[in-house]
Amino acid sequence: MNEVEAYLSARQNEALADIGAFCAIPSVSTDPAFADGMAAGASFLAHRLKRAGFPVVDIIATGGHEAVVAEWCETPGAPTVLVYGHYDVQPPDPLDKWLTPPFEPSVRDGRLYARGASDDKGPLMIPIIVAEAYGALRGRLPVNLKMLVEGEEETGSPHFEPTVARLSERLACDVVISADGAMWRADLPSVTVASRGLVALEVEVTGASKDLHSGRHGGSAPNAAWALARLLATLHDDRGNVVVKGFADGALPPDPVIEAAIAEVGFDAAAYFNEIGAPQPHPLPSGETLLTRQWLRPTLELNGLWSGYSGKGTKTVIPAAAHAKITCRLVAGQDPDAVAASIEQHLREKLPPGYGLSVARHGPGTMAFSLNSDHPALRMTEDILEELLGRKPLRVAMGATIPVGTVMKKHLGVGMVFFSFSTSDEDYHAPNEFIRISSINLGMVAWARLLDRLAGVAA
């Protein structure tokens, strides 16, 4: 353990307090009711970066929620590293499922519980704390370090690409390291080399011009809730396979390296259904089948449905409108625009007669991401994880979507490596999100070693 690692080890409690303070800010990007929380999140982050020693820190207007850009580039001849993360979080609902309030961080059983603890405030804070340690002990960083932290990742990053394009000269670098992402399991080191893309839609089906009395009009008036239910049922077959014509056009074959990792993981299908609190299907699919679906197959999921009266008791109405939110996770080769168009075409063809339909996109969508298997920073991260965890990490895919990789490649011309110390079981996007304190401590040592080793890569 060198002096930087010893310094970080001695300040583990301070690191936990920093992350807790960050998580206490309700920076929910999707809900306008949290606008003050978003502004507070960006301000907190900017102040924390200045305190860490970054000489240049700016809050950047994007046309949506603000981004934060920081620069500490005072090491001549060293490579330039750009660290990516996001300060926005998912809505905390349902609130009644949280054991402690989502924005009142709580430590229990070696875990920090709070919305954003795992995705992405905890992992994001780690490289900031590590940079601060280098500055305090050595007066400089081993590399030239930049940070780009957005506030719209949880809403599909609608303004991220134009912001990167506009700031491309300022963000120029030799490599991008993402503090966002997740390892597969806490007891199984892994590095993510691919993630799925995303398309988000909202569908509205309309019938009459207003809600109608179900006694007076029942049996004759159009019922938008019925029509929507019937329409959505046509998107999949009885086994849950997407049956939309053209949906999977362009999809490329899976990466054999990731298929091999799926076989090696030994994923327990029965334990998976128990963990998520769902009945086990019969027959039970294999663990390999489940992971293949999660990492390597495109999906079309219904995220929300609403229509008519949903309060307590009964209100005897025939709803005039019904709504659904849909998101699709895409694999390499699928084009977001083409996927959205195929779904809308399918819905229009299957819409029952006598109803209206509108389909709206949320954001531009994101292509799937994959990393060059020979990337030097990838090999460094693998070596560091093997040193610290005693096992060579698997190269795995991520079922979730992080658009930054494709955007950075397009506008900065460099690859991106995931280096996050979240794990996929930490209930991000769900009640009782947490991060293991041991993962925070591990991450600080790992980031310190990574910055040191990146300094040896020719700029």
C-alpha positions, -999 to +999 in steps of 0.1 A: +000+000+000+015+033-011+010+067+007-021+075-015-038+043-007-029+046+030-043+082+030-076+070+015-078+041+039-075+065+069-103+086+055-130+060+048-154+076+072-150+110+055-156+094+021-188+078+034-200+111+048-193+128+014-214+102-004-242+105+021-244+142+018-245+139-020-273+113-018-294+135+006-300+158-024-332+148-042-319+152-078-346+134-097-343+144-133-376+131-147-400+150-124-403+188-127-413+188-090-376+181-082-362+210-101-347+225-070-331+192-062-315+191-096-300+226-092-288+217-057-272+185-070-252+203-097-241+230-072-231+205-046-210+186-071-193+218-084-184+228-049-171+194-040-149+193-072-134+227-063-128+215-027-110+184-041-086+207-059-099+210-095-088+245-106-114+248-133-151+238-125-181+250-145-218+243-144-228+241-181-262+249-196-274+221-219-309+230-229-321+206-202-306+198-168-272+213-163-239+194-166-208+199-146-173+200-162-141+201-143-104+202-154-072+195-135-047+195-163-013+205-149+009+174-156+028+181-188+034+151-210+009+129-192-022+114-208-055+131-204-083+111-188-119+121-189-142+106-162-179+104-169-207+101-144-242+115-136-257+132-106-294+126-114-313+098-099-345+078-104-377+087-087-379+071-052-414+057-056-430+036-041-421+054-009-439+029+013-414+002+003-384+020+017-372+010+052-357+044+057-365+076+037-348+076+003-331+109+007-320+104+044-290+082+040-288+053+065-260+029+072-271-007+080-251-039+080-222-025+061-243-008+035-252+028+027-289+030+018-302+060-002-315+068-036-285+073-058-261+055-035-252+029-061-264+047-093-244+068-096-235+091-067-214+067-047-193+054-076-190+090-090-177+104-057-149+078-056-126+093-083-132+128-069-120+117-035-090+099-051-080+130-071-082+150-039-059+125-022-032+128-049-034+166-047-031+166-009-001+143-008+018+150-041+005+184-051-004+171-085-022+143-103-004+115-122-025+123-152-044+153-167-079+147-154-112+160-167-147+152-155-180+154-173-210+148-151-245+151-166-279+155-151-301+136-175-288+100-177-319+087-160-341+103-187-322+090-217-296+118-219-316+139-244-291+168-244-259+148-237-247+143-273-252+179-285-234+191-253-204+168-260-203+179-296-203+215-286-176+210-260-155+185-280-123+206-279-126+212-242-133+175-235-105+162-258-088+133-241-069+100-246-094+078-228-128+079-211-134+061-179-170+057-168-177+058-131-213+047-140-221+011-145-220-020-123-200-052-117-219-084-120-216-097-084-198-086-053-181-119-051-173-121-088-150-095-104-162-084-138-156-056-163-184-045-186-175-044-223-210-039-238-243-023-229-277-022-246-292+007-263-325+024-255-357+036-270-385+052-249-421+058-261-454+069-246-486+056-262-521+071-259-553+055-271-584+076-272-621+068-276-649+093-268-641+129-262-648+126-224-652+099-197-688+084-199-712+069-174-707+031-177-744+025-171-757+049-197-730+041-223-717+007-214-717-018-243-719+009-269-693+036-263-656+029-270-635+020-240-599+033-243-586+010-215-599-021-232-585-010-266-551-003-251-550-036-233-559-055-264-534-035-284-504-040-261-511-077-259-502-079-296-466-069-290-455-103-276-464-139-281-475-162-253-439-168-243-430-131-241-411-129-274-414-096-293-434-101-324-432-066-339-422-068-376-388-052-382-381-048-344-349-068-345-337-057-380-300-051-381-293-069-348-258-084-349-248-118-335-238-119-299-201-116-289-186-150-283-165-137-254-197-126-236-214-159-244-185-177-228-187-155-197-224-163-194-215-200-194-188-194-168-209-173-144-230-202-132-261-181-128-287-197-105-322-192-121-341-204-091-322-181-068-329-152-092-366-156-091-365-159-053-344-128-050-368-106-070-398-121-052-414-137-082-430-172-086-407-196-104-420-203-139-425-239-151-405-251-167-376-232-151-353-217-177-316-222-173-294-196-158-276-192-192-310-186-209-318-158-184-285-141-187-286-143-225-320-126-224-307-099-200-275-091-218-277-101-254-313-099-265-334-069-273-365-062-252-398-044-253-411-037-218-443-020-205-432+004-177-465+020-168-502+018-176-530+042-166-566+050-175-599+061-160-603+062-122-577+047-100-586+062-066-602+044-037-636+029-041-655+028-074-662+054-101-684+040-128-669+055-159-658+044-193-624+061-198-619+084-228-581+078-229-556+052-218-518+055-217-487+033-216-450+039-212-427+016-232-390+012-232-369-011-254-334-022-247-314-026-280-285-048-290-256-039-314-269-032-349-303-020-340-312+016-349-333+035-323-353+054-350-360+022-369-371+004-337-395+032-327-409+033-362-415-004-363-434-003-330-456+027-341-464+010-374-473-022-355-496-003-331-513+015-359-519-017-378-533-035-348-554-006-333-590-017-330-614+003-352-630+034-337-601+045-317-574+072-320-537+066-314-507+089-306-471+077-300-445+101-286-408+096-283-389+104-251-354+115-261-335+105-293-327+070-282-293+054-278-274+028-298-259-002-281-222+001-270-193-022-273-156-018-264-126-029-284-113-059-266-077-048-271-081-014-254-051-008-231-072+007-203-094-023-203-064-045-196-053-022-168-087-024-151-086-062-154-052-064-138-061-041-110-093-061-102-073-093-103-048-079-078-074-067-054-099-095-057-077-124-064-094-136-095-093-125-131-125-107-139-150-118-165-158-096-195-196-092-193-224-072-209-248-048-192-285-051-198-289-014-189-281+015-212-253+040-208-252+062-239-219+079-231-198+052-249-211+057-284-213+095-280-176+097-268-164+075-297-184+096-322-174+131-310-140+126-292-127+096-311-118+076-281-130+044-264-145+042-229-139+017-201-164+011-173-148+012-138-177+013-114-179-004-080-216-008-078-229-043-082-260-054-100-278-066-068-279-032-052-315-023-060-308+008-080-340+021-096-359+002-068-367+009-031-339+004-006-311+011-031-277+007-014-240+005-020-216-017+000-192+003+021-166-024+013-171-016-024-165+021-017-132+013+000-122-011-027-131+014-054-109+041-039-078+019-039-086+007-074-091+042-088-058+053-072-040+025-090-057+031-123-047+068-124-012+059-115-009+033-143-027+054-169+002+079-163+025+054-180+005+053-212+019+076-239-003+106-245 
